Amino acid sequence: MSKPTIRDVAKVAGVSQGTASRVINQLPVKPALKARVDSAISTLGYTPNALAQSMRLKYTRTIGIMIRDFSVPAFVNFVKVAQNILSEAGYVLLLAASEDRPEREAEVLNAFASRADGLILTTNAARENSVEKTRSNLSLPVIMLDREPADRQDAILIAHREGMHDALNYLFGLGHKRIALITGNASARPARERILGYREAHAEHGVEIDDALIRTRNFSKEYAFAETTALLGSGNRPTAIVVGGVAMLPGVLRAIKTCNLRIPEDISLIGGTDPDLSELVEPPVTAIQVDYHAIGVEAAQLLLERLNNRIDPSPRIIKFDSKLVIRKSCAPPSSTRSAETELRSLRRSSDT
């Protein structure tokens, strides 16, 4: 038996083929005629040709999402949440990773532009003119994830500056003065905001910054391992490290272990954006927590509102807070603890 066509639907419903087409494509039709066409569709088991329909209506029912790295659990969780919401609305995802390669990013953006109805993007750390031009010229709805938007684009941003500020305040309160920051390239918003928070906290506490303690090149765990190893092997090593990136913590932990140091006895540690690893290691790592589940929900819903013209056309910027979650990876610096122990010993001696 051949698959029913729109001509068959029109014949069974007793309407013109044009009327049947309007009902199938969700265009205005008199209620009585719509009911007859819907009944015919149900009776025949008719399903429209999705490709032909999208070509006629100029939409594809697909959404493009580009993240930096498929191996980062936080990004994967974000995509899963967004996919569930978009799927319920009838959209299929096109997914790609830029891998911090500008040429790949431009290639993906061009491919998405011709295939998708809307995009959710987190772009390369380095600012490349070709990528910036491609992104600025996109004519479809775009939600930027933790990156500065181009004109007419929405953005969901994370409060990295405030989170870093809270982390530094906590460490200064424990008595630390030499605090290292390991994060990505400062051309990317997250790293740039973290550095600002780091510098502001030092200024507020009157602590001079040693620029050798700020390591900013990329967000990989390999870079984190190399820089942590170098810092811990220096003559004047830091007493605490703050990690500014979702994929960097494994590299820092491996470097600390390789250097035969203990957390927090020898080095205090604060992780960035609270990956699952923070809770699984011993001791659990104090972390700057970001709710990627909520961000995924917000990004998907905002894009759907854009696609359905439900909100004002002016760009919307939404900012998500970060929160410092205190665990067991931080303590006063060992020199401070030694002085306190000696002072208590002297007090006990004088009492006797």
Buried (B, 14 or more C-beta within 10 A) or exposed (E): EEEBBBEBBBBBBEBEBEBBBBBBEEEEBEEEBBEBBBEBBEEBEBEBEEEEBBEEEEBBBBBBBBBBBEEBEBBBBBBEBBBEBBEEBEBEBBEBBBEBBBEBBBBBBEEBBEEBBBBBBBBBBBEBEEBBEBBEEBEBBBBBBBBBBBEEBBBBBBBBBBBBBBBBBBBBEBBBBBBBBBBBBBEBBBBBBBBBBBBBBBEEEEBEBBEEBBBBBBBBBEBBBBBBBEBBEEEEBBBBBBBBBBBBBBBBBBBBEEBEEEBBEBBBBBBBBBBEBBEEBEBBBBBBBBBBEBBBBBBBBBBBBBBEEEEEEEBBEEEBEBBBBEBEBBBBBBEBBEEEEEEEEEEEEEEE
